[in-house]
């Protein structure tokens, strides 16, 4: 059972991570993608081409909702459909060249904002401390 200090640290860390994520989302090109669309693109980037059903399960949304999300991305030329390799009733969605460009631009904007913030707001010692904390946060997320 966590003690009071651990509970407070958990609350503070969760709040700080949430704020960082909001700042990173705000730093990416305005109007480019919604958070849900970004999550779908990140999933396809990590796992490869996917079906609507698999994306819906992974993102914990209804297949109908995922159809709408993917439909918008397809209309914008970010995703393209192709026949499923083993199931003729399904289609898989993967990146187009435009999709790769959009994902690259969004990530570059986020990374640039964060690198500038680190350089301008933290001392060298604080940056080293953050590097150590980053390794610890990574360990917390391992399964």
PyMOL CGO cylinders between C-alpha atoms (Angstrom):
from pymol import cmd
from pymol.cgo import CYLINDER

trace = [
    CYLINDER, 0.00, 0.00, 0.00, 1.46, 3.40, -0.96, 0.3, 1, 1, 1, 1, 1, 1,
    CYLINDER, 1.46, 3.40, -0.96, 2.19, 5.89, 1.79, 0.3, 1, 1, 1, 1, 1, 1,
    CYLINDER, 2.19, 5.89, 1.79, 1.12, 9.57, 1.70, 0.3, 1, 1, 1, 1, 1, 1,
    CYLINDER, 1.12, 9.57, 1.70, 4.39, 10.72, 0.08, 0.3, 1, 1, 1, 1, 1, 1,
    CYLINDER, 4.39, 10.72, 0.08, 4.03, 8.15, -2.71, 0.3, 1, 1, 1, 1, 1, 1,
    CYLINDER, 4.03, 8.15, -2.71, 0.40, 9.13, -3.26, 0.3, 1, 1, 1, 1, 1, 1,
    CYLINDER, 0.40, 9.13, -3.26, 1.39, 12.80, -3.50, 0.3, 1, 1, 1, 1, 1, 1,
    CYLINDER, 1.39, 12.80, -3.50, 4.22, 12.00, -5.90, 0.3, 1, 1, 1, 1, 1, 1,
    CYLINDER, 4.22, 12.00, -5.90, 1.83, 9.97, -8.05, 0.3, 1, 1, 1, 1, 1, 1,
    CYLINDER, 1.83, 9.97, -8.05, -0.63, 12.89, -8.16, 0.3, 1, 1, 1, 1, 1, 1,
    CYLINDER, -0.63, 12.89, -8.16, 2.07, 15.46, -8.93, 0.3, 1, 1, 1, 1, 1, 1,
    CYLINDER, 2.07, 15.46, -8.93, 3.73, 13.30, -11.59, 0.3, 1, 1, 1, 1, 1, 1,
    CYLINDER, 3.73, 13.30, -11.59, 0.42, 12.56, -13.30, 0.3, 1, 1, 1, 1, 1, 1,
    CYLINDER, 0.42, 12.56, -13.30, -0.46, 16.26, -13.37, 0.3, 1, 1, 1, 1, 1, 1,
    CYLINDER, -0.46, 16.26, -13.37, 2.96, 17.24, -14.72, 0.3, 1, 1, 1, 1, 1, 1,
    CYLINDER, 2.96, 17.24, -14.72, 2.85, 14.59, -17.45, 0.3, 1, 1, 1, 1, 1, 1,
    CYLINDER, 2.85, 14.59, -17.45, -0.67, 15.69, -18.44, 0.3, 1, 1, 1, 1, 1, 1,
    CYLINDER, -0.67, 15.69, -18.44, 0.42, 19.31, -18.69, 0.3, 1, 1, 1, 1, 1, 1,
    CYLINDER, 0.42, 19.31, -18.69, 3.47, 18.34, -20.74, 0.3, 1, 1, 1, 1, 1, 1,
    CYLINDER, 3.47, 18.34, -20.74, 1.29, 16.33, -23.13, 0.3, 1, 1, 1, 1, 1, 1,
    CYLINDER, 1.29, 16.33, -23.13, -1.10, 19.28, -23.56, 0.3, 1, 1, 1, 1, 1, 1,
    CYLINDER, -1.10, 19.28, -23.56, 1.86, 21.58, -24.29, 0.3, 1, 1, 1, 1, 1, 1,
    CYLINDER, 1.86, 21.58, -24.29, 3.26, 19.14, -26.84, 0.3, 1, 1, 1, 1, 1, 1,
    CYLINDER, 3.26, 19.14, -26.84, -0.12, 18.83, -28.57, 0.3, 1, 1, 1, 1, 1, 1,
    CYLINDER, -0.12, 18.83, -28.57, -0.41, 22.61, -28.68, 0.3, 1, 1, 1, 1, 1, 1,
    CYLINDER, -0.41, 22.61, -28.68, 3.06, 22.88, -30.23, 0.3, 1, 1, 1, 1, 1, 1,
    CYLINDER, 3.06, 22.88, -30.23, 2.17, 20.75, -33.24, 0.3, 1, 1, 1, 1, 1, 1,
    CYLINDER, 2.17, 20.75, -33.24, 0.78, 22.39, -36.39, 0.3, 1, 1, 1, 1, 1, 1,
    CYLINDER, 0.78, 22.39, -36.39, -2.54, 24.04, -35.58, 0.3, 1, 1, 1, 1, 1, 1,
    CYLINDER, -2.54, 24.04, -35.58, -5.58, 22.24, -36.89, 0.3, 1, 1, 1, 1, 1, 1,
    CYLINDER, -5.58, 22.24, -36.89, -3.44, 19.49, -38.35, 0.3, 1, 1, 1, 1, 1, 1,
    CYLINDER, -3.44, 19.49, -38.35, -4.85, 16.57, -36.33, 0.3, 1, 1, 1, 1, 1, 1,
    CYLINDER, -4.85, 16.57, -36.33, -7.12, 15.91, -33.38, 0.3, 1, 1, 1, 1, 1, 1,
    CYLINDER, -7.12, 15.91, -33.38, -5.69, 13.98, -30.42, 0.3, 1, 1, 1, 1, 1, 1,
    CYLINDER, -5.69, 13.98, -30.42, -7.67, 10.88, -31.47, 0.3, 1, 1, 1, 1, 1, 1,
    CYLINDER, -7.67, 10.88, -31.47, -6.40, 11.10, -35.04, 0.3, 1, 1, 1, 1, 1, 1,
    CYLINDER, -6.40, 11.10, -35.04, -2.84, 11.43, -33.71, 0.3, 1, 1, 1, 1, 1, 1,
    CYLINDER, -2.84, 11.43, -33.71, -3.36, 8.34, -31.56, 0.3, 1, 1, 1, 1, 1, 1,
    CYLINDER, -3.36, 8.34, -31.56, -4.52, 6.35, -34.60, 0.3, 1, 1, 1, 1, 1, 1,
    CYLINDER, -4.52, 6.35, -34.60, -1.52, 7.47, -36.65, 0.3, 1, 1, 1, 1, 1, 1,
    CYLINDER, -1.52, 7.47, -36.65, 0.85, 6.65, -33.81, 0.3, 1, 1, 1, 1, 1, 1,
    CYLINDER, 0.85, 6.65, -33.81, -0.74, 3.20, -33.52, 0.3, 1, 1, 1, 1, 1, 1,
    CYLINDER, -0.74, 3.20, -33.52, -0.37, 2.50, -37.26, 0.3, 1, 1, 1, 1, 1, 1,
    CYLINDER, -0.37, 2.50, -37.26, 3.18, 3.86, -37.16, 0.3, 1, 1, 1, 1, 1, 1,
    CYLINDER, 3.18, 3.86, -37.16, 4.08, 1.53, -34.27, 0.3, 1, 1, 1, 1, 1, 1,
    CYLINDER, 4.08, 1.53, -34.27, 2.13, -1.57, -35.29, 0.3, 1, 1, 1, 1, 1, 1,
    CYLINDER, 2.13, -1.57, -35.29, 1.90, -1.28, -39.08, 0.3, 1, 1, 1, 1, 1, 1,
    CYLINDER, 1.90, -1.28, -39.08, -1.18, -1.35, -41.32, 0.3, 1, 1, 1, 1, 1, 1,
    CYLINDER, -1.18, -1.35, -41.32, -4.36, -2.16, -39.44, 0.3, 1, 1, 1, 1, 1, 1,
    CYLINDER, -4.36, -2.16, -39.44, -8.06, -2.84, -39.75, 0.3, 1, 1, 1, 1, 1, 1,
    CYLINDER, -8.06, -2.84, -39.75, -10.82, -0.69, -38.30, 0.3, 1, 1, 1, 1, 1, 1,
    CYLINDER, -10.82, -0.69, -38.30, -11.64, -3.42, -35.76, 0.3, 1, 1, 1, 1, 1, 1,
    CYLINDER, -11.64, -3.42, -35.76, -8.05, -3.74, -34.56, 0.3, 1, 1, 1, 1, 1, 1,
    CYLINDER, -8.05, -3.74, -34.56, -7.66, 0.03, -34.25, 0.3, 1, 1, 1, 1, 1, 1,
    CYLINDER, -7.66, 0.03, -34.25, -10.95, 0.32, -32.36, 0.3, 1, 1, 1, 1, 1, 1,
    CYLINDER, -10.95, 0.32, -32.36, -9.89, -2.39, -29.89, 0.3, 1, 1, 1, 1, 1, 1,
    CYLINDER, -9.89, -2.39, -29.89, -6.45, -0.84, -29.39, 0.3, 1, 1, 1, 1, 1, 1,
    CYLINDER, -6.45, -0.84, -29.39, -7.84, 2.66, -28.84, 0.3, 1, 1, 1, 1, 1, 1,
    CYLINDER, -7.84, 2.66, -28.84, -10.85, 1.49, -26.78, 0.3, 1, 1, 1, 1, 1, 1,
    CYLINDER, -10.85, 1.49, -26.78, -13.49, 3.02, -29.04, 0.3, 1, 1, 1, 1, 1, 1,
    CYLINDER, -13.49, 3.02, -29.04, -16.45, 1.58, -30.92, 0.3, 1, 1, 1, 1, 1, 1,
    CYLINDER, -16.45, 1.58, -30.92, -15.77, 0.39, -34.48, 0.3, 1, 1, 1, 1, 1, 1,
    CYLINDER, -15.77, 0.39, -34.48, -18.31, 2.93, -35.78, 0.3, 1, 1, 1, 1, 1, 1,
    CYLINDER, -18.31, 2.93, -35.78, -16.36, 5.76, -34.14, 0.3, 1, 1, 1, 1, 1, 1,
    CYLINDER, -16.36, 5.76, -34.14, -13.08, 4.43, -35.53, 0.3, 1, 1, 1, 1, 1, 1,
    CYLINDER, -13.08, 4.43, -35.53, -14.64, 4.25, -39.02, 0.3, 1, 1, 1, 1, 1, 1,
    CYLINDER, -14.64, 4.25, -39.02, -15.37, 7.96, -38.80, 0.3, 1, 1, 1, 1, 1, 1,
    CYLINDER, -15.37, 7.96, -38.80, -11.86, 8.82, -37.54, 0.3, 1, 1, 1, 1, 1, 1,
    CYLINDER, -11.86, 8.82, -37.54, -10.15, 6.74, -40.22, 0.3, 1, 1, 1, 1, 1, 1,
    CYLINDER, -10.15, 6.74, -40.22, -12.56, 8.07, -42.84, 0.3, 1, 1, 1, 1, 1, 1,
    CYLINDER, -12.56, 8.07, -42.84, -11.45, 11.64, -42.18, 0.3, 1, 1, 1, 1, 1, 1,
    CYLINDER, -11.45, 11.64, -42.18, -7.79, 10.61, -42.36, 0.3, 1, 1, 1, 1, 1, 1,
    CYLINDER, -7.79, 10.61, -42.36, -8.47, 8.79, -45.62, 0.3, 1, 1, 1, 1, 1, 1,
    CYLINDER, -8.47, 8.79, -45.62, -10.31, 11.80, -47.09, 0.3, 1, 1, 1, 1, 1, 1,
    CYLINDER, -10.31, 11.80, -47.09, -7.34, 14.00, -46.22, 0.3, 1, 1, 1, 1, 1, 1,
    CYLINDER, -7.34, 14.00, -46.22, -5.02, 11.63, -48.04, 0.3, 1, 1, 1, 1, 1, 1,
    CYLINDER, -5.02, 11.63, -48.04, -3.17, 10.62, -44.86, 0.3, 1, 1, 1, 1, 1, 1,
    CYLINDER, -3.17, 10.62, -44.86, -4.28, 6.97, -44.87, 0.3, 1, 1, 1, 1, 1, 1,
    CYLINDER, -4.28, 6.97, -44.87, -5.07, 4.65, -47.75, 0.3, 1, 1, 1, 1, 1, 1,
    CYLINDER, -5.07, 4.65, -47.75, -7.01, 1.40, -47.77, 0.3, 1, 1, 1, 1, 1, 1,
    CYLINDER, -7.01, 1.40, -47.77, -5.94, -1.86, -49.33, 0.3, 1, 1, 1, 1, 1, 1,
    CYLINDER, -5.94, -1.86, -49.33, -7.30, -5.41, -49.27, 0.3, 1, 1, 1, 1, 1, 1,
    CYLINDER, -7.30, -5.41, -49.27, -6.60, -7.44, -46.15, 0.3, 1, 1, 1, 1, 1, 1,
    CYLINDER, -6.60, -7.44, -46.15, -3.91, -10.02, -47.01, 0.3, 1, 1, 1, 1, 1, 1,
    CYLINDER, -3.91, -10.02, -47.01, -5.87, -13.01, -45.67, 0.3, 1, 1, 1, 1, 1, 1,
    CYLINDER, -5.87, -13.01, -45.67, -9.48, -11.90, -45.16, 0.3, 1, 1, 1, 1, 1, 1,
    CYLINDER, -9.48, -11.90, -45.16, -11.22, -10.66, -48.28, 0.3, 1, 1, 1, 1, 1, 1,
    CYLINDER, -11.22, -10.66, -48.28, -14.03, -9.12, -46.22, 0.3, 1, 1, 1, 1, 1, 1,
    CYLINDER, -14.03, -9.12, -46.22, -11.72, -6.62, -44.53, 0.3, 1, 1, 1, 1, 1, 1,
    CYLINDER, -11.72, -6.62, -44.53, -9.45, -3.80, -45.55, 0.3, 1, 1, 1, 1, 1, 1,
    CYLINDER, -9.45, -3.80, -45.55, -6.31, -2.50, -43.91, 0.3, 1, 1, 1, 1, 1, 1,
    CYLINDER, -6.31, -2.50, -43.91, -5.26, 1.11, -43.58, 0.3, 1, 1, 1, 1, 1, 1,
    CYLINDER, -5.26, 1.11, -43.58, -1.70, 2.34, -43.96, 0.3, 1, 1, 1, 1, 1, 1,
    CYLINDER, -1.70, 2.34, -43.96, 0.15, 5.61, -44.44, 0.3, 1, 1, 1, 1, 1, 1,
    CYLINDER, 0.15, 5.61, -44.44, 0.31, 7.45, -47.73, 0.3, 1, 1, 1, 1, 1, 1,
    CYLINDER, 0.31, 7.45, -47.73, 3.30, 9.64, -48.54, 0.3, 1, 1, 1, 1, 1, 1,
    CYLINDER, 3.30, 9.64, -48.54, 1.23, 12.58, -47.26, 0.3, 1, 1, 1, 1, 1, 1,
    CYLINDER, 1.23, 12.58, -47.26, 0.54, 10.65, -44.06, 0.3, 1, 1, 1, 1, 1, 1,
    CYLINDER, 0.54, 10.65, -44.06, 4.25, 10.12, -43.46, 0.3, 1, 1, 1, 1, 1, 1,
    CYLINDER, 4.25, 10.12, -43.46, 4.83, 13.86, -44.05, 0.3, 1, 1, 1, 1, 1, 1,
    CYLINDER, 4.83, 13.86, -44.05, 2.07, 14.88, -41.62, 0.3, 1, 1, 1, 1, 1, 1,
    CYLINDER, 2.07, 14.88, -41.62, 3.33, 12.55, -38.91, 0.3, 1, 1, 1, 1, 1, 1,
    CYLINDER, 3.33, 12.55, -38.91, 6.92, 13.74, -39.43, 0.3, 1, 1, 1, 1, 1, 1,
    CYLINDER, 6.92, 13.74, -39.43, 5.85, 17.41, -39.24, 0.3, 1, 1, 1, 1, 1, 1,
    CYLINDER, 5.85, 17.41, -39.24, 3.80, 16.90, -36.08, 0.3, 1, 1, 1, 1, 1, 1,
    CYLINDER, 3.80, 16.90, -36.08, 6.64, 15.07, -34.35, 0.3, 1, 1, 1, 1, 1, 1,
    CYLINDER, 6.64, 15.07, -34.35, 9.23, 17.62, -35.48, 0.3, 1, 1, 1, 1, 1, 1,
    CYLINDER, 9.23, 17.62, -35.48, 7.13, 20.51, -34.11, 0.3, 1, 1, 1, 1, 1, 1,
    CYLINDER, 7.13, 20.51, -34.11, 6.72, 18.76, -30.75, 0.3, 1, 1, 1, 1, 1, 1,
    CYLINDER, 6.72, 18.76, -30.75, 10.39, 17.85, -30.48, 0.3, 1, 1, 1, 1, 1, 1,
    CYLINDER, 10.39, 17.85, -30.48, 11.46, 21.35, -31.48, 0.3, 1, 1, 1, 1, 1, 1,
    CYLINDER, 11.46, 21.35, -31.48, 9.23, 22.96, -28.84, 0.3, 1, 1, 1, 1, 1, 1,
    CYLINDER, 9.23, 22.96, -28.84, 10.54, 20.62, -26.16, 0.3, 1, 1, 1, 1, 1, 1,
    CYLINDER, 10.54, 20.62, -26.16, 14.21, 21.05, -27.13, 0.3, 1, 1, 1, 1, 1, 1,
    CYLINDER, 14.21, 21.05, -27.13, 13.86, 24.85, -27.07, 0.3, 1, 1, 1, 1, 1, 1,
    CYLINDER, 13.86, 24.85, -27.07, 12.04, 24.73, -23.72, 0.3, 1, 1, 1, 1, 1, 1,
    CYLINDER, 12.04, 24.73, -23.72, 14.77, 22.50, -22.25, 0.3, 1, 1, 1, 1, 1, 1,
    CYLINDER, 14.77, 22.50, -22.25, 17.53, 24.80, -23.51, 0.3, 1, 1, 1, 1, 1, 1,
    CYLINDER, 17.53, 24.80, -23.51, 15.85, 28.03, -22.41, 0.3, 1, 1, 1, 1, 1, 1,
    CYLINDER, 15.85, 28.03, -22.41, 14.25, 27.04, -19.12, 0.3, 1, 1, 1, 1, 1, 1,
    CYLINDER, 14.25, 27.04, -19.12, 16.53, 24.45, -17.50, 0.3, 1, 1, 1, 1, 1, 1,
    CYLINDER, 16.53, 24.45, -17.50, 20.13, 24.63, -16.39, 0.3, 1, 1, 1, 1, 1, 1,
    CYLINDER, 20.13, 24.63, -16.39, 22.61, 21.95, -17.46, 0.3, 1, 1, 1, 1, 1, 1,
    CYLINDER, 22.61, 21.95, -17.46, 22.27, 20.32, -14.02, 0.3, 1, 1, 1, 1, 1, 1,
    CYLINDER, 22.27, 20.32, -14.02, 18.48, 20.34, -14.29, 0.3, 1, 1, 1, 1, 1, 1,
    CYLINDER, 18.48, 20.34, -14.29, 18.70, 18.79, -17.76, 0.3, 1, 1, 1, 1, 1, 1,
    CYLINDER, 18.70, 18.79, -17.76, 20.85, 15.96, -16.36, 0.3, 1, 1, 1, 1, 1, 1,
    CYLINDER, 20.85, 15.96, -16.36, 18.34, 15.44, -13.55, 0.3, 1, 1, 1, 1, 1, 1,
    CYLINDER, 18.34, 15.44, -13.55, 15.52, 15.33, -16.09, 0.3, 1, 1, 1, 1, 1, 1,
    CYLINDER, 15.52, 15.33, -16.09, 17.46, 12.77, -18.16, 0.3, 1, 1, 1, 1, 1, 1,
    CYLINDER, 17.46, 12.77, -18.16, 17.71, 10.56, -15.07, 0.3, 1, 1, 1, 1, 1, 1,
    CYLINDER, 17.71, 10.56, -15.07, 14.01, 11.06, -14.30, 0.3, 1, 1, 1, 1, 1, 1,
    CYLINDER, 14.01, 11.06, -14.30, 13.13, 10.20, -17.89, 0.3, 1, 1, 1, 1, 1, 1,
    CYLINDER, 13.13, 10.20, -17.89, 14.84, 6.84, -17.50, 0.3, 1, 1, 1, 1, 1, 1,
    CYLINDER, 14.84, 6.84, -17.50, 12.85, 6.23, -14.32, 0.3, 1, 1, 1, 1, 1, 1,
    CYLINDER, 12.85, 6.23, -14.32, 9.56, 7.19, -16.00, 0.3, 1, 1, 1, 1, 1, 1,
    CYLINDER, 9.56, 7.19, -16.00, 10.38, 4.78, -18.81, 0.3, 1, 1, 1, 1, 1, 1,
    CYLINDER, 10.38, 4.78, -18.81, 10.84, 2.02, -16.22, 0.3, 1, 1, 1, 1, 1, 1,
    CYLINDER, 10.84, 2.02, -16.22, 7.43, 2.84, -14.71, 0.3, 1, 1, 1, 1, 1, 1,
    CYLINDER, 7.43, 2.84, -14.71, 5.77, 2.26, -18.07, 0.3, 1, 1, 1, 1, 1, 1,
    CYLINDER, 5.77, 2.26, -18.07, 7.40, -1.09, -18.82, 0.3, 1, 1, 1, 1, 1, 1,
    CYLINDER, 7.40, -1.09, -18.82, 5.11, -4.06, -18.65, 0.3, 1, 1, 1, 1, 1, 1,
]
cmd.load_cgo(trace, "trace")
